[in-house]
Amino acid sequence: MTIRRRSLFVLITLIFVGMLATPALAADPIRIGLVSPVSGNYGDHGALERAGMQMALDEYGGEILGRPVTLITADSETNPDAAARRARRLIEVDGVKYLMGAVSSSVATAIGAVAEEKDALYIATNGNSDTLTGKHARHNVFRSAPSMAILVRGGAQYVADNLGKKWFFITHDYSWGHSGTRWARNSMKALGCKEVGEIKVPLGTRDFSSQLLQVRNSGADVLVITCAGFDNVALMKQLAEYKIYDKMKVWYTLMEYVDMWPLDKKERQPYFMTEVYWNETPETRAWTEKFAKKYPAAACPVLDNGSYNGWLSMKVLLEAIKKAGTADDVEKVICAMEGLTIKDNMRAAPTYVRPWDHQFLTSVVLGKANSTADGTDIMDVKAVVPAADVARTKAENPVDVSCKK
């Protein structure tokens, strides 16, 4: 072979090899937008859900279907208008087809409207208001966190039987808070309970002195609270300071571990519903160990509702993309997600994505804070309730946003 022919052969070979290699090297990333609170009342919750999402993505090697996955964070500010603007920008400017996050149910509703308009898929990772899979259910929106119906009905019978039947409510004054109180009220008649009062508190409330004086004089057996975030940390400190626990039992319709963790032991006393507990299974304990190594400065050192729902949402999305065989066709991914069952979810019961309302169903936990415990094991588990046993039925929630509607 002459030098000229050899050179030509080498050139053709390099071109051919380059043609084979280029698609793998140039594979477009799958962009997922995380519209999540970086600041404000739910700033810690947002950091935890994003950490959970990253942990799940790491388990997949940062890619799916041979394509890298890029996470782009935008601060929701726990403000529906700001969150909607940022979701729109992620879709229109950054090329995002998939969205996650919110924490606040009001924010999740706003993001969901944008996702539907722009044909993106959105998973509300930590919003619990029933409206997300009810009144505001959308074909393009899924919800990984349990609804307030699931949470309240998972514990109301125990509360009525063991804590008392005269209930006073403290309600965070937006859609999620209203949802928790509404479901507690809905259960009262069948349980033989009586309401003796309610106080609604706006987001940003840190001084509860006047409200707690009213609670002390209410004659209630049980103070039923739907409140979260930094507001709730302040509230729990003041519950102990004003000796509310000496007057009545306290039950939270939803509690985040991250809200209890900063408290002194004597301030950890309520009963509550929660979505997962880090010491629940060998798998949750192993995940917590990995999490603590990766995020040593996290707002709480263990698996929490926020980090779990972030992790689960990312896992379900990636599995749906894998099942659909594409990340480019959002409708195919939506249909693939409907009916998906995830068995390796760290829990005793698998996670099922209900097709008709796009609600994830796993389990909820009824617990009691342990005011003498040291370390991270700060609650006693009273019951783990499969979500399917207490979720709204189709007759109770007659929506259908499925692909086969």
C-alpha positions in Angstrom: 0.0 0.0 0.0 1.4 3.4 -1.0 1.8 6.2 1.6 -0.9 8.1 -0.2 -3.4 5.2 -0.1 -2.5 4.4 3.5 -3.2 8.0 4.5 -6.5 8.0 2.7 -7.5 4.7 4.5 -6.6 6.1 7.9 -8.6 9.3 7.2 -11.7 7.3 6.1 -11.4 5.0 9.2 -11.1 8.0 11.6 -14.2 9.6 9.9 -16.2 6.4 10.3 -15.2 5.9 13.9 -16.0 9.5 14.6 -19.5 9.0 13.1 -20.1 6.1 15.4 -18.8 7.9 18.5 -20.4 11.3 17.9 -24.0 10.4 19.0 -22.9 9.0 22.3 -20.6 12.0 23.0 -23.2 14.5 21.8 -26.2 13.0 23.5 -28.4 15.9 24.7 -28.8 16.0 28.5 -32.3 15.4 30.0 -33.0 18.6 31.9 -35.1 18.5 35.0 -36.2 21.7 36.7 -36.4 21.8 40.5 -38.7 24.6 41.5 -38.0 24.4 45.2 -37.7 26.8 48.1 -34.1 28.0 48.6 -35.2 30.7 51.0 -38.2 31.5 53.3 -40.3 29.4 55.7 -39.6 26.2 53.8 -36.0 26.8 52.9 -34.8 23.7 54.9 -37.5 21.6 53.4 -36.5 22.6 49.9 -32.8 21.8 50.6 -33.8 18.3 51.8 -36.0 17.5 48.9 -33.3 18.5 46.4 -30.7 16.4 48.3 -33.1 13.4 48.0 -33.5 14.0 44.3 -29.7 14.1 43.8 -29.3 10.9 45.9 -31.7 9.1 43.6 -30.0 10.4 40.4 -26.6 9.3 41.8 -28.0 5.7 42.2 -28.6 5.8 38.4 -25.1 7.0 37.6 -26.4 10.4 36.7 -28.1 9.2 33.5 -31.0 7.3 32.0 -31.3 5.6 28.5 -27.6 6.5 28.0 -28.3 10.3 28.4 -26.9 12.4 31.2 -29.5 14.1 33.4 -29.0 17.7 34.4 -30.8 19.3 37.4 -31.5 23.0 37.3 -32.7 24.7 40.5 -34.9 27.7 40.7 -36.0 29.3 44.0 -39.8 29.1 44.4 -39.6 31.6 47.3 -42.7 29.8 48.6 -44.6 32.2 46.4 -47.0 30.9 43.7 -46.4 33.8 41.3 -42.6 33.6 41.5 -42.7 29.8 41.2 -44.9 30.0 38.1 -42.6 32.5 36.4 -39.5 30.4 37.1 -41.2 27.2 36.0 -42.1 29.0 32.7 -38.5 30.2 32.3 -37.1 26.7 32.9 -39.4 25.3 30.1 -39.0 28.2 27.6 -35.4 29.2 28.1 -33.6 26.1 29.6 -35.4 23.5 27.5 -36.8 21.6 30.6 -39.6 19.1 30.0 -39.7 17.7 33.5 -40.3 19.6 36.8 -40.3 18.7 40.4 -40.5 20.4 43.8 -42.6 23.1 45.5 -43.2 21.9 49.2 -46.0 24.4 49.5 -49.3 23.2 48.0 -50.2 26.6 46.7 -46.9 26.8 44.9 -47.4 23.3 43.5 -50.8 24.3 42.1 -49.3 27.3 40.3 -46.4 25.1 38.8 -48.9 22.5 37.8 -50.9 25.1 35.7 -47.7 26.0 33.9 -46.8 22.4 33.3 -50.2 21.7 31.8 -50.0 24.8 29.5 -46.5 24.0 28.3 -46.9 20.2 28.1 -44.3 19.5 30.7 -44.5 16.7 33.3 -44.5 17.9 36.9 -44.3 15.9 40.1 -45.4 17.8 43.2 -42.9 16.3 45.7 -44.0 17.6 49.1 -47.3 19.3 48.7 -50.1 17.5 50.6 -53.3 19.5 49.9 -56.0 17.3 48.6 -56.7 19.8 45.8 -53.5 18.8 44.0 -55.0 15.4 43.1 -58.6 16.6 43.4 -60.0 20.0 42.4 -56.7 21.0 40.7 -55.8 17.5 39.3 -54.2 17.7 35.9 -53.1 15.3 33.3 -49.5 16.6 33.4 -49.2 16.6 37.2 -48.4 13.8 39.7 -48.0 14.0 43.5 -45.6 11.8 45.4 -46.5 13.0 49.0 -49.6 11.5 50.6 -52.7 13.7 50.6 -54.0 15.1 53.9 -57.0 12.7 53.6 -54.5 9.8 53.8 -52.6 11.4 56.7 -55.5 12.4 58.8 -57.5 9.2 58.3 -54.4 7.3 59.1 -54.5 8.5 62.7 -57.8 10.1 63.6 -59.3 6.9 65.1 -56.3 6.5 67.4 -56.5 10.1 68.5 -60.2 9.9 69.3 -59.9 6.6 71.2 -56.7 7.5 73.1 -56.2 11.3 73.4 -59.7 12.8 73.7 -62.8 13.9 71.8 -62.9 17.7 72.2 -60.7 19.2 69.5 -59.3 22.7 69.0 -57.6 23.6 65.7 -54.5 25.7 64.8 -54.4 26.0 61.0 -51.7 27.4 58.7 -53.8 29.8 56.6 -53.4 28.5 53.1 -54.5 25.5 51.0 -52.5 22.8 52.8 -53.4 24.0 56.3 -57.1 24.2 55.3 -56.9 20.7 53.9 -55.6 19.2 57.1 -58.2 20.8 59.3 -61.0 20.0 56.8 -60.2 16.3 56.9 -59.9 16.3 60.7 -63.3 17.9 60.9 -64.8 15.5 58.4 -63.8 12.6 60.7 -65.2 14.1 63.9 -68.8 13.0 63.6 -68.1 9.4 63.0 -65.6 9.4 65.9 -67.9 11.1 68.3 -65.7 14.2 68.6 -66.6 17.9 69.1 -64.9 21.0 67.8 -64.3 23.7 70.5 -62.5 26.3 68.3 -60.0 27.2 65.6 -57.3 29.8 65.0 -55.9 30.4 61.5 -52.3 31.7 61.4 -50.7 33.2 58.3 -47.4 32.1 56.9 -44.6 33.9 58.7 -46.2 33.7 62.2 -43.5 33.3 64.8 -45.2 34.6 67.9 -48.1 32.4 69.1 -48.5 33.8 72.6 -52.0 35.2 72.1 -53.2 32.1 70.3 -51.9 29.8 72.9 -53.5 31.7 75.7 -56.8 31.1 73.9 -56.0 27.4 73.4 -55.2 27.0 77.2 -58.7 28.4 78.1 -60.6 26.4 75.4 -61.3 23.3 77.5 -60.0 21.1 74.6 -58.8 17.5 75.1 -56.7 17.7 72.0 -55.0 20.5 70.1 -55.0 19.5 66.4 -52.3 21.4 64.4 -51.6 21.7 60.7 -48.5 24.0 60.6 -45.0 23.5 59.3 -41.6 25.0 58.5 -39.8 27.6 60.6 -43.3 28.8 61.9 -43.8 25.4 63.3 -40.4 25.3 65.0 -41.4 28.5 66.8 -44.8 27.1 67.6 -43.5 23.9 69.2 -41.1 25.8 71.4 -44.0 27.9 72.6 -46.2 24.9 73.2 -43.7 23.8 75.8 -43.1 27.3 77.1 -46.9 27.9 77.7 -47.3 24.4 79.2 -49.9 23.4 76.7 -48.9 19.8 77.2 -50.0 20.0 80.8 -53.5 21.0 79.7 -54.2 18.8 76.7 -52.7 16.4 74.2 -51.3 17.7 70.9 -51.7 16.0 67.5 -50.2 17.2 64.3 -51.9 16.1 61.1 -48.4 16.2 59.5 -45.0 16.6 61.1 -41.6 16.9 59.5 -38.6 15.5 61.2 -36.6 18.6 60.3 -39.0 20.7 62.3 -38.5 18.6 65.5 -34.8 18.1 65.2 -33.7 21.6 66.4 -35.8 21.4 69.6 -34.7 20.6 73.1 -35.9 17.2 74.4 -38.6 18.7 76.6 -40.1 20.5 73.6 -40.6 17.2 71.7 -43.9 16.0 73.0 -46.7 15.8 70.4 -48.4 12.9 68.6 -48.3 13.3 64.8 -48.7 11.8 61.4 -45.6 11.7 59.2 -44.8 10.2 55.8 -41.7 8.1 56.6 -39.3 7.5 59.5 -35.6 7.0 59.1 -35.5 4.0 61.5 -38.5 2.3 59.8 -36.6 -0.5 57.9 -33.1 -1.7 57.3 -33.2 0.1 53.9 -34.2 3.5 55.4 -31.4 3.1 58.0 -28.8 2.3 55.2 -30.0 5.3 53.1 -29.7 7.6 56.1 -26.1 6.5 56.6 -25.3 7.3 53.0 -27.1 10.6 53.2 -25.3 11.7 56.4 -21.9 11.1 54.7 -22.9 13.0 51.5 -24.6 15.9 53.3 -23.0 16.3 56.7 -24.3 19.9 57.1 -27.9 19.0 56.2 -30.7 20.7 58.3 -31.5 17.2 59.7 -29.1 14.3 59.6 -31.5 11.5 58.6 -34.1 10.5 56.0 -37.1 12.9 56.3 -40.3 13.4 54.4 -38.7 16.0 52.2 -35.7 13.9 51.2 -37.7 10.7 50.9 -40.3 12.3 48.5 -37.5 14.0 46.5 -35.7 10.6 46.2 -38.9 8.7 45.3 -40.1 11.3 42.8 -36.8 11.2 40.9 -36.7 7.4 41.0 -40.3 7.1 39.6 -39.6 9.6 36.9 -36.4 7.8 35.8 -38.2 4.5 35.8 -41.1 5.9 33.8 -38.6 7.3 31.2 -36.9 3.9 31.0 -40.3 2.2 30.6 -41.4 4.7 27.9 -38.1 4.2 26.1 -37.8 8.0 25.6 -37.4 11.2 27.4 -38.4 13.4 24.4 -42.1 12.4 24.3 -43.6 13.7 27.5 -47.0 12.1 26.8 -45.4 8.6 26.6 -43.7 9.2 29.9 -46.9 10.3 31.6 -48.7 7.2 30.4 -45.7 5.0 31.4 -45.8 6.5 34.9 -49.5 5.7 35.4 -49.8 2.4 37.1 -46.1 2.1 37.8 -45.3 0.1 40.9 -41.9 0.6 42.7 -41.0 -2.2 45.0 -37.5 -1.1 45.9 -38.7 2.0 47.7 -37.2 1.3 51.1 -40.6 0.6 52.7 -42.6 -2.5 53.7 -45.3 -1.6 51.2 -44.5 -0.8 47.5 -45.3 2.6 45.9 -48.1 2.5 43.4 -48.8 5.4 41.0 -52.6 5.6 40.8 -53.6 6.2 37.2 -56.9 8.1 37.6 -55.7 10.9 40.0 -51.9 10.6 39.7 -51.5 10.1 43.5 -48.5 8.0 44.7 -49.6 5.5 47.3 -47.1 4.1 49.8 -47.6 4.3 53.6 -48.0 6.9 56.4 -46.7 6.7 60.0 -48.4 7.6 63.3 -45.8 8.5 65.9 -45.3 10.1 69.3 -42.3 12.3 69.9 -39.9 10.9 72.6 -39.0 13.7 75.0 -36.3 11.7 76.8 -34.5 10.3 73.7 -30.9 11.2 72.8 -29.5 11.1 69.3 -31.6 10.9 66.2 -34.1 8.2 67.2 -36.6 10.8 68.6 -40.0 9.2 68.0 -41.9 6.1 68.9 -43.8 4.6 66.0 -47.4 3.7 67.0 -48.5 2.4 63.6 -47.5 2.2 59.9 -50.7 2.5 57.7 -50.7 1.5 54.0 -51.9 4.6 52.1 -54.3 2.5 49.9 -56.3 1.7 53.1 -57.2 5.3 53.8 -56.9 7.1 50.5 -59.9 8.8 48.9 -61.9 6.5 46.7 -62.9 7.4 43.2 -66.4 8.0 44.5 -65.0 10.5 47.0 -62.7 12.2 44.5 -64.4 11.8 41.0 -61.6 13.0 38.8 -59.9 11.2 35.9 -56.8 12.7 34.4 -55.4 9.4 33.1 -54.2 8.6 29.6 -57.1 6.2 29.2 -59.8 8.6 30.4 
